[in-house]
Amino acid sequence: MRTRTHPREILLGAQAAANLLPVCDHYSGVEVRMRKSLELQQQMLQEFGACVFDVTLDCEDGAAVGQEKAHAQLVASLLKASPDGCRVAARVHAVDHAAFEEDIAIIAGEAGHKLSHIMLPKVESVDDILQAVRALERASAAHVPVHALIESPAAVEQAFEIAAHPRVQSLSFGLMDYVSAHAGAIPSVAMGVQGQFAHPLVVRAKLEIAAACHAHGKVPSHCVVTEFQNTEALQAAATKANRELGYTRMWSIHPSQIRPILAAFAPAVQEVQEANDILLAAAQEDWAPISYHGVLHDRASYRYYWQLLERAQRTGMPLPEQARQWLDRSAV
């Protein structure tokens, strides 16, 4: 092979920044479930040799009223005990909640070195991001990325500006709050696994968030499927979110949802092999255009196939030898 430059460097350039998050973000807020989630993450880290899902420890819905400080302290202690190689985040209270500042001071202040990111709920505008960034800086955690949860019609209209902020790494869609914010104008069926892909206002919001993320090199994260016992419906929803709506990440609210999400976001085995073969042929020509099975390929398609290989790695798929070597080098 004559190329002297790694394919990630030569193909992606500035696009290489933010898109290497795991495809699944798993939420838990009750202590026993948080501990079990962290144990499962370690088990799957051993199984796959990579961290294939994030664990987000939840203060917003996890903390009992009046126990917000104690819950934040619990989250900080779990973060500090998490082993290297795992990705653990925290969802704090919204910036207008009385517990927000204390959440950040305790969690980011005590365990900022272990935080993969902070999830900020109820984001309405970039002003909320700025407030969170200042709080992280006061906690000496200026390095911690911010993920923003978009949950209202007004926030959807600000999605592009929010996604443009350099500290924002990902936008998530909050389906149930979004539906509730319409004062009954959207029926409750739109909160379910079928209705959320059918109602025009919900689909529009999902597309706006995905488009905002892709415009600014950020990661769009799809909302929950509350029918957690129906794994077939969950996998169908995840596949639709990925293949039709442009989402590259999805929330899980039950351990049984993690593997179906990984499977839905993973490319097909034949796609991985084709990507490997096309990129190997391209590298042998120093990334000049090639003909592969009678089809022209150049750097635009090379970029697509490289990102496909990265997605395969993030979902724990077995990789052809050359792809594995390339991806191992890109992680160094």
C-alpha positions as CSV (number, residue, x, y, z in Angstrom):
1,M,0.0,0.0,0.0
2,R,1.5,3.3,-1.1
3,T,-0.5,5.7,1.0
4,R,1.4,7.4,3.8
5,T,-1.6,9.1,5.4
6,H,-4.3,7.6,7.6
7,P,-7.7,7.4,5.8
8,R,-9.5,9.3,8.6
9,E,-7.2,12.3,8.1
10,I,-7.3,12.4,4.4
11,L,-11.0,11.7,4.0
12,L,-12.7,13.6,6.8
13,G,-10.6,16.5,7.8
14,A,-12.7,19.0,9.8
15,Q,-15.7,16.6,9.7
16,A,-13.8,14.1,11.9
17,A,-14.6,15.9,15.2
18,A,-17.8,15.0,17.0
19,N,-19.3,11.9,15.4
20,L,-17.6,9.1,17.3
21,L,-20.1,8.8,20.2
22,P,-21.6,5.4,20.9
23,V,-24.9,4.8,19.1
24,C,-26.8,4.1,22.4
25,D,-27.2,6.3,25.4
26,H,-28.7,4.4,28.3
27,Y,-30.5,6.2,31.1
28,S,-31.1,5.2,34.7
29,G,-31.8,7.2,37.8
30,V,-32.7,4.8,40.7
31,E,-29.6,3.7,42.6
32,V,-30.0,-0.1,42.1
33,R,-30.6,0.5,38.3
34,M,-27.7,2.9,38.0
35,R,-25.3,0.3,39.6
36,K,-26.7,-2.5,37.4
37,S,-26.3,-0.2,34.3
38,L,-22.6,0.4,35.2
39,E,-22.0,-3.3,35.7
40,L,-23.6,-4.1,32.3
41,Q,-21.5,-1.5,30.7
42,Q,-18.3,-3.1,32.0
43,Q,-19.5,-6.6,31.0
44,M,-20.2,-5.4,27.4
45,L,-16.9,-3.5,27.4
46,Q,-15.2,-6.9,28.0
47,E,-17.4,-8.6,25.4
48,F,-16.9,-6.1,22.6
49,G,-13.5,-4.7,23.5
50,A,-15.0,-1.2,23.2
51,C,-17.5,0.9,25.1
52,V,-20.6,0.4,22.9
53,F,-23.1,2.4,24.9
54,D,-23.0,5.4,27.3
55,V,-24.5,5.3,30.8
56,T,-26.2,8.5,31.8
57,L,-27.0,8.8,35.5
58,D,-30.2,10.8,35.9
59,C,-30.7,13.5,38.4
60,E,-33.7,15.2,36.7
61,D,-36.1,12.2,36.9
62,G,-34.0,10.2,39.4
63,A,-33.9,12.5,42.4
64,A,-36.8,12.5,44.8
65,V,-38.2,15.9,45.7
66,G,-36.1,17.4,48.5
67,Q,-33.3,14.8,48.0
68,E,-31.6,16.5,45.0
69,K,-28.3,17.1,46.8
70,A,-28.1,13.6,48.1
71,H,-28.8,12.2,44.7
72,A,-26.1,14.4,43.0
73,Q,-23.6,13.2,45.6
74,L,-24.6,9.6,44.8
75,V,-24.1,10.2,41.1
76,A,-20.7,11.8,41.8
77,S,-19.6,8.8,43.9
78,L,-20.6,6.4,41.1
79,L,-18.8,8.4,38.5
80,K,-15.6,8.5,40.6
81,A,-15.8,4.7,41.0
82,S,-16.3,4.0,37.3
83,P,-13.3,2.3,35.6
84,D,-11.3,3.7,32.8
85,G,-12.6,2.9,29.3
86,C,-16.2,3.4,30.3
87,R,-18.3,6.4,29.3
88,V,-20.5,7.8,32.0
89,A,-22.5,11.0,31.9
90,A,-25.1,12.8,34.1
91,R,-28.4,14.4,33.3
92,V,-28.7,17.4,35.7
93,H,-31.7,19.5,36.4
94,A,-32.7,22.3,34.0
95,V,-30.9,25.6,34.3
96,D,-34.0,27.3,35.8
97,H,-34.4,24.6,38.5
98,A,-33.2,25.4,42.1
99,A,-31.0,22.3,42.1
100,F,-29.1,23.0,38.8
101,E,-26.1,24.9,40.2
102,E,-25.6,22.4,43.0
103,D,-25.9,19.5,40.6
104,I,-23.1,20.9,38.5
105,A,-21.0,21.9,41.5
106,I,-21.2,18.5,43.0
107,I,-21.1,16.2,40.0
108,A,-18.7,18.2,37.7
109,G,-16.7,19.6,40.6
110,E,-16.1,16.2,42.3
111,A,-16.0,13.9,39.2
112,G,-15.5,16.1,36.2
113,H,-12.5,14.0,35.2
114,K,-14.8,11.0,34.8
115,L,-17.7,12.7,33.0
116,S,-18.1,11.9,29.3
117,H,-20.7,14.7,29.1
118,I,-23.4,16.6,30.9
119,M,-27.0,16.2,29.5
120,L,-28.9,19.5,29.9
121,P,-32.7,19.1,29.8
122,K,-35.3,21.6,28.9
123,V,-33.0,23.7,26.7
124,E,-34.9,26.5,25.1
125,S,-32.2,28.6,23.6
126,V,-28.4,29.0,23.4
127,D,-28.7,31.2,26.5
128,D,-29.3,28.0,28.5
129,I,-26.1,26.5,27.0
130,L,-24.1,29.6,28.0
131,Q,-25.4,29.3,31.5
132,A,-24.4,25.6,31.7
133,V,-21.0,26.4,30.3
134,R,-20.4,29.1,32.9
135,A,-21.4,26.7,35.7
136,L,-19.1,24.0,34.4
137,E,-16.2,26.5,34.2
138,R,-16.9,27.5,37.9
139,A,-16.7,23.8,38.7
140,S,-13.3,23.5,36.9
141,A,-14.9,21.3,34.3
142,A,-14.6,23.5,31.2
143,H,-13.5,20.4,29.2
144,V,-16.9,18.6,29.7
145,P,-19.1,18.5,26.5
146,V,-22.7,19.5,26.8
147,H,-25.6,17.5,25.3
148,A,-28.8,19.4,24.9
149,L,-32.3,18.0,25.2
150,I,-34.8,19.7,22.9
151,E,-38.3,19.3,24.4
152,S,-40.6,22.2,23.2
153,P,-41.7,23.8,19.9
154,A,-39.8,26.9,20.7
155,A,-36.6,25.0,21.3
156,V,-37.0,23.2,17.9
157,E,-37.0,26.6,16.2
158,Q,-33.7,27.3,17.9
159,A,-32.1,24.0,17.2
160,F,-29.7,25.3,14.6
161,E,-28.3,28.0,16.9
162,I,-28.1,25.6,19.8
163,A,-26.2,23.0,17.6
164,A,-23.8,25.7,16.4
165,H,-22.4,26.3,19.9
166,P,-18.9,24.8,20.1
167,R,-19.5,23.2,23.5
168,V,-22.6,21.3,22.3
169,Q,-21.7,17.8,21.2
170,S,-25.2,16.3,20.6
171,L,-28.9,17.2,20.5
172,S,-31.5,14.8,21.8
173,F,-35.3,15.0,21.1
174,G,-37.6,14.8,24.1
175,L,-40.7,13.3,22.6
176,M,-43.1,13.2,25.6
177,D,-42.5,16.8,26.7
178,Y,-42.7,18.0,23.1
179,V,-46.1,16.4,22.7
180,S,-47.3,17.7,26.0
181,A,-46.2,21.2,25.1
182,H,-48.9,21.4,22.4
183,A,-51.8,21.6,24.9
184,G,-53.6,18.6,23.4
185,A,-53.2,19.6,19.8
186,I,-51.1,16.4,19.3
187,P,-52.9,13.2,20.4
188,S,-51.3,11.0,23.0
189,V,-50.8,8.2,20.4
190,A,-47.9,10.4,19.1
191,M,-46.0,9.4,22.2
192,G,-46.1,5.8,21.2
193,V,-43.8,3.7,19.0
194,Q,-46.1,4.0,16.0
195,G,-47.6,7.5,16.4
196,Q,-44.2,9.2,16.8
197,F,-43.3,8.4,13.2
198,A,-46.7,9.3,11.8
199,H,-47.7,12.7,13.3
200,P,-46.4,15.5,11.0
201,L,-45.4,17.9,13.8
202,V,-43.4,15.2,15.6
203,V,-41.7,14.1,12.4
204,R,-40.9,17.7,11.5
205,A,-39.3,18.3,14.9
206,K,-37.2,15.2,14.6
207,L,-36.0,16.2,11.1
208,E,-35.2,19.8,12.2
209,I,-33.1,18.5,15.1
210,A,-31.3,16.0,12.8
211,A,-30.7,18.6,10.2
212,A,-29.3,21.1,12.7
213,C,-26.9,18.5,14.0
214,H,-25.6,17.5,10.6
215,A,-25.3,21.2,9.6
216,H,-22.8,21.7,12.5
217,G,-21.1,18.4,12.8
218,K,-23.0,17.3,15.9
219,V,-24.7,14.0,16.8
220,P,-28.5,13.7,16.7
221,S,-29.8,11.4,19.4
222,H,-33.3,9.9,18.9
223,C,-35.9,9.8,21.7
224,V,-37.0,6.9,23.8
225,V,-39.4,4.1,22.9
226,T,-41.5,3.6,26.1
227,E,-42.8,0.2,25.1
228,F,-39.6,-1.3,26.5
229,Q,-40.9,-4.9,26.5
230,N,-41.6,-4.9,22.8
231,T,-38.0,-5.3,21.4
232,E,-39.2,-5.9,17.9
233,A,-41.0,-2.5,17.8
234,L,-38.0,-0.9,19.5
235,Q,-35.6,-2.2,16.8
236,A,-38.0,-1.2,14.0
237,A,-38.2,2.3,15.5
238,A,-34.4,2.5,15.8
239,T,-33.9,1.4,12.3
240,K,-36.4,4.0,11.0
241,A,-34.7,6.7,13.0
242,N,-31.4,5.8,11.6
243,R,-32.2,5.0,8.0
244,E,-35.0,7.5,7.3
245,L,-34.5,10.4,9.7
246,G,-30.8,10.7,9.9
247,Y,-30.2,9.9,13.6
248,T,-26.9,8.3,14.6
249,R,-27.6,7.7,18.3
250,M,-30.6,6.7,20.4
251,W,-31.8,6.7,24.0
252,S,-32.4,3.5,26.0
253,I,-34.4,3.3,29.2
254,H,-34.2,-0.4,29.8
255,P,-31.3,-2.8,29.5
256,S,-33.3,-5.0,27.1
257,Q,-33.2,-2.1,24.6
258,I,-29.4,-1.7,24.3
259,R,-28.7,-4.7,22.0
260,P,-31.6,-4.0,19.7
261,I,-30.4,-0.4,19.3
262,L,-26.9,-1.6,18.5
263,A,-28.2,-4.0,16.0
264,A,-30.5,-1.4,14.3
265,F,-27.7,1.2,14.0
266,A,-25.1,-1.3,12.8
267,P,-24.5,-1.6,9.0
268,A,-25.1,-5.0,7.3
269,V,-22.2,-7.4,7.2
270,Q,-22.0,-7.2,3.4
271,E,-21.9,-3.4,3.6
272,V,-18.9,-3.6,6.0
273,Q,-17.0,-6.0,3.6
274,E,-17.8,-3.8,0.6
275,A,-16.6,-0.7,2.5
276,N,-13.4,-2.4,3.4
277,D,-12.7,-3.6,-0.2
278,I,-13.5,-0.2,-1.7
279,L,-11.2,1.7,0.7
280,L,-8.4,-0.9,0.3
281,A,-8.6,-0.4,-3.5
282,A,-8.7,3.4,-3.1
283,A,-5.7,3.4,-0.8
284,Q,-3.7,1.4,-3.3
285,E,-4.4,4.2,-5.8
286,D,-3.5,6.9,-3.3
287,W,-7.2,7.9,-3.0
288,A,-7.6,8.7,-6.7
289,P,-11.0,7.7,-8.3
290,I,-11.4,4.0,-8.9
291,S,-13.9,1.7,-10.7
292,Y,-15.2,-1.0,-8.3
293,H,-17.5,-3.6,-10.0
294,G,-18.2,-1.2,-12.8
295,V,-19.2,1.8,-10.4
296,L,-17.1,5.0,-10.1
297,H,-15.9,5.9,-6.6
298,D,-14.0,9.0,-5.4
299,R,-13.4,10.8,-2.2
300,A,-17.1,11.5,-1.6
301,S,-18.0,7.9,-1.5
302,Y,-14.7,7.0,0.2
303,R,-15.8,9.3,3.1
304,Y,-19.1,7.6,3.3
305,Y,-17.6,4.1,3.5
306,W,-15.0,5.2,6.1
307,Q,-17.8,6.5,8.3
308,L,-19.7,3.2,7.8
309,L,-16.6,1.3,9.1
310,E,-16.4,3.6,12.1
311,R,-20.1,3.0,12.8
312,A,-19.5,-0.8,12.6
313,Q,-16.8,-0.5,15.2
314,R,-19.0,1.6,17.5
315,T,-21.7,-1.1,17.4
316,G,-19.3,-3.9,18.2
317,M,-19.3,-5.6,14.8
318,P,-16.5,-7.9,13.7
319,L,-14.3,-6.2,11.2
320,P,-12.2,-7.3,8.2
321,E,-8.5,-7.3,9.0
322,Q,-7.6,-4.2,7.1
323,A,-10.5,-2.2,8.5
324,R,-9.6,-3.3,12.0
325,Q,-6.0,-2.1,11.5
326,W,-7.1,1.2,10.2
327,L,-9.6,1.8,13.0
328,D,-7.1,0.7,15.7
329,R,-4.7,3.3,14.4
330,S,-7.3,6.0,14.3
331,A,-8.0,5.4,18.0
332,V,-4.3,6.1,18.9
